[in-house]
């Protein structure tokens, strides 16, 4: 992705309200000046965790846009996600 290319993750309205609240309440204390800072930091932490757990801490080869399955989760995928 080019630095100027913008991508947006999707959140439920309730999750988005909580993210805004967290950034407003403690963002400056934690180094988050925007929602983007918060989301990018969370995504990088999760990426590093998954790399350590499943790929010996190494980066995976990159995957181009359009190579992942598009669309919403199936009911089964949603149920598994909510069980975490």
Secondary structure, 3 states (H helix, E strand, C coil): CCCCCCCCCCCCHHHHHHHHHHHHHHHHHHCCCCHHHHHHHHHHHHHHHHHHHHCCCCCCCCCCCCCCCCCCCCHHHHHHHHCC
